């Protein structure tokens, strides 16, 4: 990858060790391109520019970056490690049909597509955000209510039971057991 500032004259060598911030600035100013075999400037496709921006953001925050194909198949242990749960808990998600998987050639081992794992993570995050927003709304309504009272443990248990039933009903409606 080359920026126009890197080219200089033919006697100059391109600068090595270009800092992340310079690359980021070059992208921002549309000064970044791929130099083709015929030495012509080729534009970088927008999806690739976004990948570069995301990678730079992570690198500038001292986090590592790994680019993998969304079609990559990984083991149940790798998938469990990726989303931060135990393998048995993750296998239960597969058994419950929450994440699609394929059987490996021997038929004994499951493989999970990275794109399916990322989709599951996004779905869980969206559900958590929705539940959190709902909890905040309820809390605000309770605090604004002059008749607010502290619920008893029995009432809390009843509310939790109702919430669990509502979640289970939604899962059944989606076709998940």
N, C-alpha and C positions, 0 to 999 in steps of 0.2 A: 504494500500500500504506500502510496507516495502523495505528498502534498506539493503544490506548485512551489512553495518556498524551499522545498528540499532539493529541487532540481538544479538551481543555480546555473552556472556556465558549464560547458563540457569539461573544463579542467577541474572543476570542483567535484568532490565526492559527496554523495548525499549524506546528510548529518545522521549519525547513528545515535541511538538512545533517545529518540524523540519522546519527550515527556507526555504523559496522559493528557495533561491540560492543553498541550499544543495540538494534539490530535483532536481533542474535543472542540477546541476553538476553530480548527480547520474545517471540521464537519459543520459547525454552526454557520460558517461563512461560505459553505459550498465550495471549498477549495480542496476537497479530497476526491481522488479519483483512482482508478486502476490504470496502469500504463500497459497497454496491449503489446503483443509481440511486434507489431509494426510501429511501436513507439507513439501510438495515438492514444489520446485520453479517452477512457471509457467511463461513463457514469456508473456509480455504484447504485444498484437497485435499492429502492426505498426500504424493503424489508431487511436487507443487509445493513443499511445505515442504522436502522433501529436496533438491530442486534449489536452493532458496534457501540452505539450510544449506551445501551443497557450494560454491556460488558465494561465499558469505561467507567460508568457510574459505580459499579461494583468494585472494580480495581482501585479507583480513587478512594474508596472507603476501606481499603486494605482487605477486601474479601476476594476469595479465589473465584475463578470463572471456568466453567467447563461447557463446551458446546457439544451436544449430542443430538443425534437424529431422533425426531419424535416417534419414529417407527422402531427404535431400539427396544428389544425385549430383555427384561431383567428378571432375576430370580425373586422369589417371595421374600427372601432375607434381604436382598438389596432394596427391594421396594419398601419393606418395613423400616429399614434403616433410613431410607430417603425421607419418609414422612414421620419418622420418630416414634415408632411404636414397636411392640414386641411382634415377633413373627407369628405366634399363635393368634394374637388379636387381629393381625393383618389377614391371615388365612380365613378367619371368621368373616371378614368383610367380603372376601372372594366367595365364600360359601353362601353368604346371604345375597349375593348378586349385586353388591354395591359397586364393584369394580370388575370390568370384563377381564378375562384372561384366556390364554390358550394352553393346551397341553404340549409339553415337549415331546420329541420323537418317541421316547419310551412310554409315554402315556402316564408316567408317575409324577412328573414334575410340572408345575405350573410356571408360565412365563407371563409377565405383565408388560404391556406396551407403555413406554414413558408418557405418551400423550394421554392415555387413559388415567394414569396416576396423577398427572397434572390437572386434568379435568376434575377428578375426584377432589383434589385439594382445593381447587377454586370453588367447587360446589359447597364443600364443608365450610370454607371461609365465608362464603355468601350467607349460608344459613346462620353461622355464628354472629355475623354482623347484624343480620335481621333480628335475631333473638336479643342481642345486646341493645339494639335500638328500641326494641319493644320494652325491655326492662327499664331503660332510661325513661321512656315515655310514661310508663306506669309509675315509676318513682316520682317523676315530676307531678303527675296528676295527684298522687297521694299527698305530696307535700303541699300542693295548692289547695287541697280540700280541708276546710276548717274542721270537718268531722273525722279527720284522719285518726286512726287508732293503730296500735301495734298489733299485728295479727298473732293469734295464738299458734303454738306449734301444730295443733290439729288442723287449723286453717291452712297453714303453710303446707303440710303434708297433702291436704286435699287439693290445693292449687298445683302442687308438683305432680300429683297423680293425674289431674286433668290435663296438664301440659304434656305429660308423657303419652296419654291416650290420644291427644290431638296429633302429636308427632307420629305415633303408630298408625293412626287413620290416614294421614298424608302419605306415609310409606306404602300402605296397602293400596291407596288410590293410584299410586305410581306403578303398582304392579310388583312391588318388593314385598316379600313375605315378612 
